[in-house]
């Protein structure tokens, strides 16, 4: 999921042509100085989210873009997105044996991503850092699911 959301920096040469739809949206609309998805593992738990720096007048648009892309992981993940993210993992130089790395990557498909995101993102509480200028907590909470009629 971290690779699917990606990262973007306005000083990077890739800019608006990144593989991640979130990075493209942020780059094209210039709504952040930089943005990156992160995943930190601990013994019994972990943290997953998106870190971003933006000007105060862009916070609403940035928050919407991030929440849209995160909730989209629960509903609409294409095999092309999964393939791009898996290929990107191969370039990270992980500290696990290559056989295990390839086995883990081969085990991922769009249904796996949807299952994991439904467990950890769909209709879940949201935590955030400094909140000056951000929409209120309920705004974020309501964007952890899509109503379909």
N, C-alpha and C positions, 0 to 999 in steps of 0.2 A: 504494500500500500504506500509505503514511503517513496518507492521508486515511481509509482504511478502518479503521485501528486507532484513529485519532483522539487526542483529548486530554481530560483531565478535571481539574478543580480543585474541591475541596470548597467553596470560596467562590464558585464561579460559579453564576449563576442557573439555567443549564440543568440542572445536576446530573445526576440519574438519568434524564433524558429525552433524552440525547444520541443521535445516530444510530448511533454505533459500539457494537457489542456489547461490546467490551472496556471502553469508558467506562461503559456501563450496568452491567456486572458489578462494576466497581470502585466506582461510585457507590452501587449498591443495597447491596452488602455492606460498604461503608465500609472497604475494605482498604488505602487509600492516602490521603495528603494531596493529592497531585497525580500526574499521569501524563501523558506525552506521547510520541508516536511522533516520530522524527526521521529525516531523510535529509540527509546532508551529502555533496556531490560535490566531488571533487578532480580533478586533471588525468587521472590514470590509474586512479583507484579511488574508493571512497566508503565511507561508513559509514551503516548503517541499523540502527535499533533502537528500543527503548523506554526512556525515562528515567522513573524513578518515585521518589517519596519516601514512605516508609511507616514505621509504628511497628514495632519489632522483632517483636512478637507477631503481626504480619500478613504477614510476609515470605513464608512458605510459601504462603499463599493467593494473594498477589499474584503470586509467581513462577509458580504454576500457571496463573492466569488469563492472564498474558502469553504464556506458552509455548503454551497451548491455542489462543489466538486467532492467534498467529503461525503455528503449524503448520496451523491450519485454512485459512489462505490457500493452502496447497498442495493442498487436497483439496476444499473446499466453499466456493466463492465464488458468490454468486447475482448475477444481472444487476441486481437491486435494489441490492445493495451497490455494484456498479460504478457504477451511475447516480448514487447518492447521493454517492460519492466524486468523480465527474466534476463534478457540480453544485457541490460544495464548492470544487473547484479554480478555478471561475470567479470566486469571490469573493476570491481571494488577491491579485489585482492583480500578476500576474507581469510581469517586464520583457521579455517577448518580444512580438512582434506578435500581435494578436488572431487573425489568420488562422492562424498557426502554432499558437497555443494551442488553437484550436478543432479543428484537424487532429489534434493530438496526443490530445486528449480523445476525439474521434470514433474514433480507432484502437484505443481500449482496450475490451476486453470480458472476460468472465470467463475465457475460455481463455488470453488474454494474461497475466492476473494469475497464473493457475495455472502457466503456463510459466515466468514470471519467478521466482515463489516456489520452484518446484521446483529451479530452477538455484541460487538463492542461500540458501534456508532449509532445504530438505529434506536431512536427514542431513549437516548442515554443523557445523563447530565454532562454539562460542559464546564470545564474549568478554564480560567484565563488569567493572565498577568495584569499589568497596569491597565486600567479600564477608562481612563479619561478620554472622552470623545467617542468611545465605542457604543454601539447600541446596547440596550439593557440586557440582562441575563435571560429574560424570558424570550427575547427576540432570537438569541442563539439557541435556546432550548427548543423552540418551535421549529427550527430548521434542521433538527436531527431526524426528521421524517418527512415524507411526501404524502399528502393525501391524494388518493387515486379514486375517482368516481367513474 
